[in-house]
Amino acid sequence: MAVVTTPATLERALPAMDDAEVLRIRNDFPVLNQTVNGQQLVYLDSGATSQNPLSVIEAEQEFYEQRNAAVHRGAHHLAVEATEAFEDARQTLADFVGAGYEETIWTSNATEGLNLISYALSNATLWAAQGRGDARLKDLALKPGDEIVVTEMEHHANLIPWQELAFRTGAVLRFIPIDDTGSLRLDQARDIVGPRTKVLAFTHASNVLGTINPVRELVALGRSAGALVVLDACQSAPHLALDVKALDVDFAVFSGHKMLAPTGIGVLYGKQEILDILPPFLTGGSMITTVTMERAEYLPAPQRFEAGTQRISQAVALAAAANYLTETGLDRIHRWEGELGQRMVTGLESIAGIRVLGPAAGKERIGLAAFDVEGIHAHDVGQFLDSRGIAVRVGHHCAQPLHRRLGLTATTRASAYLYNTTDDVDRFLDAVSGVRAYFRA
């Protein structure tokens, strides 16, 4: 009997990633083949912005060299080819996260995607009050006393848009707290998410703690309350296999620049039945059917939410990045980064005067570690590491409330990706072990 081979079985057949393979992968990333302050660069800041493989760089360059034109607007050859490349890229990203083609919307980044949802819900509230649009909009409208729930570990991009939505509608913003280990207090979540909850928004994986949140449990809470569920997938889509349909979230967002693609491109996923009735956020050209001097009618999704000239070359490059990750194997990448993350945390916990945030060694986390060095500001730690050729992130990582909850103003964060080796982590740990002595702390 013939054996049916699927992408999943192919990935299981592939060996686990190791340093030898990673060194081959690194050759695809030109920027990594350089020295910084006289030493080979160790790039551990992919949680902020990842680097680009040659295939992604070349995909964007090829677009400009061979098919640069405005999409959806011309009948000439270049316009047709540009439109095909743009929409093929949309299908690639839809497949990448298990979404439908019409459910996949281009944004400039995840922040814009979250603001799109927030402002579209504001417009839904206004339209419903004026009897405009689909009658089902009343189910999306917010009113004083309704509640929007986030978590205490959110990036500002998944907090401030909801603060503003609450301000515009009179809703109340609430949050699910964390415990001292960086895990959500699910016992309290069950009391916070309730009949008044209209939106539940949370991160899949924390950009500070490394915590991977229990998405299915949180979605179930949202469903029991009849709330819209919004997933920030910025730190998960680039690192692990994501299936938005299986997770049953209503919306999900992620950014290209964290998953090997250029800056200026992101993706918003939304369930078709919601996008069909949701009012647009930005208005203008390319998202309309009929316009008079008094009013306009809008196209269905995804074009309804893509006003103006789009990020065409960036979308093509993002599709190339998604293909690169798929061919490497996201499950393999996730396991390798998990090993690197554990190596970082175990090493950091063994250094005197270091406080590591998030799950302790041996507990599941993504491949990053944020830490505090007793008596030394994070910016000084970052500059010391840079002098050793090691690039890390310093500051509050756009998560001030989380740092405040943990009694800190800033931390140092090292974040690994598929192009990092165990030697990178060991060089990082060796450098960190010398920080306090250097500053005589």
Rosetta blueprint (number, residue, H / E / L):
1 M L
2 A L
3 V L
4 V L
5 T L
6 T L
7 P H
8 A H
9 T H
10 L H
11 E H
12 R H
13 A H
14 L L
15 P L
16 A L
17 M L
18 D L
19 D H
20 A H
21 E H
22 V H
23 L H
24 R H
25 I H
26 R H
27 N L
28 D L
29 F L
30 P H
31 V H
32 L H
33 N L
34 Q L
35 T E
36 V E
37 N L
38 G L
39 Q E
40 Q E
41 L L
42 V E
43 Y E
44 L L
45 D E
46 S L
47 G L
48 A L
49 T L
50 S L
51 Q L
52 N L
53 P L
54 L H
55 S H
56 V H
57 I H
58 E H
59 A H
60 E H
61 Q H
62 E H
63 F H
64 Y H
65 E H
66 Q H
67 R L
68 N L
69 A L
70 A L
71 V L
72 H L
73 R L
74 G L
75 A L
76 H L
77 H H
78 L H
79 A H
80 V H
81 E H
82 A H
83 T H
84 E H
85 A H
86 F H
87 E H
88 D H
89 A H
90 R H
91 Q H
92 T H
93 L H
94 A H
95 D H
96 F H
97 V H
98 G L
99 A L
100 G L
101 Y H
102 E H
103 E H
104 T E
105 I E
106 W E
107 T E
108 S L
109 N L
110 A H
111 T H
112 E H
113 G H
114 L H
115 N H
116 L H
117 I H
118 S H
119 Y H
120 A H
121 L H
122 S H
123 N H
124 A H
125 T H
126 L H
127 W H
128 A H
129 A H
130 Q L
131 G L
132 R L
133 G L
134 D L
135 A H
136 R H
137 L H
138 K H
139 D H
140 L L
141 A L
142 L L
143 K L
144 P L
145 G L
146 D L
147 E E
148 I E
149 V E
150 V E
151 T E
152 E L
153 M L
154 E L
155 H L
156 H H
157 A H
158 N H
159 L L
160 I H
161 P H
162 W H
163 Q H
164 E H
165 L H
166 A H
167 F H
168 R H
169 T H
170 G L
171 A L
172 V E
173 L E
174 R E
175 F E
176 I E
177 P L
178 I E
179 D L
180 D L
181 T L
182 G L
183 S L
184 L E
185 R L
186 L H
187 D H
188 Q H
189 A H
190 R H
191 D H
192 I H
193 V L
194 G L
195 P L
196 R L
197 T E
198 K E
199 V E
200 L E
201 A E
202 F E
203 T E
204 H L
205 A E
206 S L
207 N L
208 V L
209 L L
210 G L
211 T L
212 I E
213 N L
214 P L
215 V H
216 R H
217 E H
218 L H
219 V H
220 A H
221 L H
222 G H
223 R H
224 S H
225 A H
226 G L
227 A L
228 L E
229 V E
230 V E
231 L E
232 D E
233 A L
234 C L
235 Q L
236 S L
237 A L
238 P L
239 H L
240 L L
241 A L
242 L L
243 D L
244 V H
245 K H
246 A H
247 L H
248 D L
249 V L
250 D L
251 F E
252 A E
253 V E
254 F E
255 S E
256 G H
257 H H
258 K H
259 M L
260 L L
261 A L
262 P L
263 T L
264 G L
265 I L
266 G E
267 V E
268 L E
269 Y E
270 G E
271 K L
272 Q H
273 E H
274 I H
275 L H
276 D L
277 I L
278 L L
279 P L
280 P L
281 F L
282 L L
283 T L
284 G L
285 G L
286 S L
287 M L
288 I E
289 T E
290 T E
291 V E
292 T L
293 M L
294 E L
295 R L
296 A E
297 E E
298 Y E
299 L L
300 P L
301 A L
302 P L
303 Q H
304 R H
305 F H
306 E L
307 A L
308 G L
309 T L
310 Q L
311 R L
312 I H
313 S H
314 Q H
315 A H
316 V H
317 A H
318 L H
319 A H
320 A H
321 A H
322 A H
323 N H
324 Y H
325 L H
326 T H
327 E H
328 T H
329 G L
330 L H
331 D H
332 R H
333 I H
334 H H
335 R H
336 W H
337 E H
338 G H
339 E H
340 L H
341 G H
342 Q H
343 R H
344 M H
345 V H
346 T H
347 G H
348 L H
349 E H
350 S L
351 I L
352 A L
353 G L
354 I E
355 R E
356 V E
357 L L
358 G L
359 P L
360 A L
361 A L
362 G L
363 K L
364 E L
365 R L
366 I L
367 G L
368 L E
369 A E
370 A E
371 F E
372 D E
373 V E
374 E L
375 G L
376 I L
377 H L
378 A H
379 H H
380 D H
381 V H
382 G H
383 Q H
384 F H
385 L H
386 D H
387 S H
388 R L
389 G L
390 I E
391 A E
392 V L
393 R E
394 V E
395 G E
396 H L
397 H L
398 C L
399 A L
400 Q H
401 P H
402 L H
403 H H
404 R H
405 R H
406 L L
407 G L
408 L L
409 T L
410 A L
411 T E
412 T E
413 R E
414 A E
415 S E
416 A L
417 Y L
418 L L
419 Y L
420 N L
421 T L
422 T H
423 D H
424 D H
425 V H
426 D H
427 R H
428 F H
429 L H
430 D H
431 A H
432 V H
433 S L
434 G L
435 V H
436 R H
437 A H
438 Y H
439 F L
440 R L
441 A L
